[in-house]
């Protein structure tokens, strides 16, 4: 029987094969070759695209270079979403590799946050973890940690060190037995067809009657449209880490095993492809 | 004549003492098993007298003596009691005034307490020694530390239950010796070392004053002063126990009480010289009842959730424990629990049916109440003499002696069950109330908890509540309902006294459960007297992992069995989809570059290394592990040992992918481990390293182990084909066989096999090729493998969290007492100068005394005292002695003329607690086990499993399948004599070895007749006693007591018993024949290039269908190995084998005894 530990590993080591091409409008000295890379699903774009930047800078004049930003089929990619979420949201059910266009000018200030250095990502990542722990444990666990533990979480993500990360993250996934789960499940539901960035509300893993809440329960309350009506064709896919867990999957289990390193369960609701 | 008398007396005394001892032990077991009160430890022909305590429905306390024939009412019980809890020497009770009372039985041994104070003096040239001290000195009269001012007249009796035995007097003795100097002891200064004699530099002196007080309130109820001055919260339950938690003299006990509002109190300081204790400690947590066992079992039921709680951390040093742990395990057949609990309540109710029925009608209640009030009136008269009550408080001002008010007799019948029902019944009502109420109490509150405080209940409970004609009727008597009820009935008893009670409420317990079926259980009563829990044992009851904090890691909770959740569709779906995702998103793109470069990563530390050159010794070294990612993304590493060689800095290194095994070598002085590579295995000389602490060693071992597994791409549980082995320390290792392990002519060399450790502690392990693995501990406990990995020191990600359980093992440590005879004194412990130590190990080379002998490693703790071992081979006399002509020689159990020396063996039990993927298979202890080696057709096919019990019975396990490897029950197979070894071959051929050393073949074993029909006796090889057998596909191998390995000739399907034994090898300790007829052994005396090893894993080479005996041995890991099983490896090697470059083709022939004899065959 497969162990639940294997799920953690699979989630961590999820990779998206990606082809980076330079935007046609960029002025280059010679033609830029596309660049192929395996992107970790759980990481953030600026953390893993140094090589891409170096590759394209070789063919560009220094004066033409502004802050790099990435775009997929016209959608600027928000660096502060995990890579896997961006892919599931925008590029599920498309042909691999994922084709991302690289831009060095006309930064879309209205759509994207600036990311000047890795410390900005670190701050964003750590604040997500703290927010998640506030929901899960009233911040008790994250506040009890030492500075070096926080650093270890970040370094684990940055250097793709599963063991290093989970040695600490383990503590964030604990809860008192008698409670049967976290206080609230840190989750975010993303949808393609909405101006709202995502849905995030308070939701407990266990009902007042003591029943375990499932993924279906969560959606019923947060996003009923995502659930198929009886006898109707499934209109939406509910995707987490590129898979569609069954709606009866306990939410607490999902939170413990399919959360991103930022401790949030990122759920993408996307239209079912019509082939 | 007098001398003789004295001798006789001494002998008699000794007899009594030893008798006392055995009796005492016996009592201890008896009381733990049956929770009967301990019996006085006095030898006597008749059973010692003890008392059973009881309270009748009128609150009268009675005791029944084990020597008596009638209940005797407690003499001075002018008041009624609600509850009593008794220890051997006393009885505690909650009286109707809601105070706790103690009744200490009169005994020949008075309860005394020694008060002491020190008189301090300093010398000065004028007065000599006087009580004129320096300003910086201590008080003239102080406690032993000098910090507390303690003049003699400051000492007060703690309560009126005490009296002084006499006046203060000076302790004339100093450290057990008489001083003859008015008890003074001298020192240079305070505080310093005091001596009996005055010296020239003695500047200060002190002496001790003593006074005894005696507990006088014997055989009477003495009130324990209450600490609750502010809020009246009467006690509602009390329980004492815990007297076996430590060795303290009788009198020490743990007393726990809970109040009506659920507050839990622990009575501090109850011991042999202070029977009433020194005060109450308030505990966190709200409980409705509490139960204390004989030892550290403290159990309670939560008042809010009605869950059963276990007090964790109760130890002899911390008697009140640390924290409440909820016991959250499902009940068997949990779906039908609601009716079950209703039934149990019902039956419990029947127990009290006498009063329950009587009160079931409102009219009865009223009349009872009236009757009660008149009774009460009369009682007040009788109890108007307060002096008859022994009362405690010294602070009379705030603790006035209360005249115990008589209560309505009915009141005392308030049974806990009915109290509970009062909470259950109105559950619906209270829920309605709550949902109607606007305020949500607290975020965390669960509206179903049934936490209905008694006062609220009083309102919702009225006798007018409808009683269904078919429903069982329940009556309730509750303390706090009193007022409401009183108001209704108008029977005013004592309006001032809130705790008086008169109400009787009747209501129904509906048969249909008011709660949902998946509601957590609501408990009514718990008793833990028979449940023994070691303080360091991890119970599966709590859904917690290794850490003891209240936060539990729940990446997966420990489950008692395969829970439905683990086989649930959603889980399967996630596993499947993740592997699909890997295929879809990664498999075709492996050639893509990784976004994050894997950098080199180094861990460094200091250790000690057992250096390779002579003289061998431990030297300090720096140790480093460098890890990096290989070109294909696989992790690899190198370990370095930096040392100094004649002032020169040098280093030694090993590639992590060459390491074949990491072996912990714990002993009492070093936390060391051994690292083997194929080269080191050939040398029989591993790299031995020692860490400063055990924790450090485990950190390194866990890290190195993960690193080794990573470099070989191994993770998760062992495969079904895995080869299992056990070291002489009980450590368990597995190795994944390569496809070419049994290949011909070039098998994988044995010393290249990679072994990794699995948590747990075993002596024997047996497996088969569908993944069923059984183990037997040193204490003969049977264990079944759960399918997990890790445990032991493998924490976190190197270990699965489900399928890991606590494992306990017990073994004996032996030492020998040696004596020599001389003509004057007979046998004495005075040996010849050339003799061995008079207390030694078996070899006589090492001195081993009872005091200096330590458990084998820090993981082991002593659990018994030294006892003489009579079960030594060769027999012993009545005192355990074995006699011989000289050391060392063969010993026999009786003295002859030629015997000049004797020895006897002492044994002491020690216990190890660890974790591993093993679950106990109770209850029969085993000495051997065997599983049909070949693959079953499906996972539900029954797999034959045979075993030998500890006593030598042959057993057949029923219901063993791949899904239920533990099976269901034992079937006993009759034999004429006890057996010791058994093995079943691939064709269900069962062979066994009897204790007399002969072999037996079991006829007609088949799937239809799994136990066969009869035994065929097979004579052993001449003059040899066989000890172990292993049957492969067709081969039958045995090992005899002299270490010879035998092959059974002439075994054919038509004549399965074979014809004769053929000698194969000597120096063999154990053999394992597998489903491919492969033969592996544990061999002794294997010579390596650097060292000789005992207990080495060896593989028979050249075994072919037509040559089942093979040709020679290949040597693997060792020494120190004890057991191996290859019966899981059924992988047929590839027919055509192309030797790869990495393989060494010709096997080095080593010059060993075992090899030469093997070649000779």
Interface residues (C-beta under 8 A of the other chain):
Chain A: X1 X2 X3 X4 X5 X6 X7 X8 X10 X11 X14 X15 X16 X17 X36 X37 X38 X39 X40 X43 X47 X48 X49 X51 X96 X97 X137 X141 X158 X159 X160 X161 X162 X163 X166 X167 X170 X171 X173 X174 X175 X176 X177 X178 X208 X209 X210 X211 X241 X242 X243 X244 X245 X246 X248 X249 X250 X253 X256 X257 X258
Chain B: X305 X307 X326 X328 X446 X447 X448 X516 X518 X519 X520 X542 X543 X544 X550 X551 X552 X553 X554 X555 X556 X557 X562 X565 X566 X567 X568 X569 X570 X571 X573 X574 X575 X577 X578 X579 X580 X581 X582 X584 X585 X586 X588 X589 X592 X593 X594 X595 X596 X598 X599 X601 X706 X716 X717 X787 X788 X796 X797 X800 X801 X802
